[in-house]
Amino acid sequence: MKKLLVLLMVLGIFSCQKKEQKTPKTESSCSKEKKFDVYQLSEMASLMEQMYAYNLQIKDRIVKGDTVGKFPEFFNKIYTAKFTDATDKDPFFDEKAMAYIAAQKLIYSDSKNVKQHFNEGVTACITCHEGKCGGPIPKIKKLFIK
């Protein structure tokens, strides 16, 4: 019986203690928290993401046997878009960009070999990325039409 009485007293003591109330954060308390920097894509990185998305659509059209339309002129921004690191715009890049655009234009001008030209365009991307930024190569390889 004594054990039961002691247990009830202990429970009573803990139940009577004041619980710490959480107060909503105010503007001043939020300003003390660590701020996160939001990564901004460079103009070139953004363009490459757009070209990738566009090429996914073209791949789908080619696989379905649909027409591909006309060359997307925004691809020509590859010559003028700003890089994250300006030193990446060098003769190597310029040469690879020209090869890429030439391969892309063939997709839209030679409907008999559209699949071949599309894959050549993908190869042109990979060739440049092998010499510069290799990170997106696995993603780019998914564009190949088998």
Secondary structure, DSSP 4 states (H G I P E B T S, - for coil): -HHHHHHHHHHHHHHHSPPPPPPPPPHHHHTTSPPPPPP---HHHHHHHHHHHHHHHHHHHHHHT----S--GGGGGGGTPPPSSGGG-SHHHHHHHHHHHHHHHHHHH-GGGHHHHHHHHHHHHHHHHHHS--TTHHHHHTT---
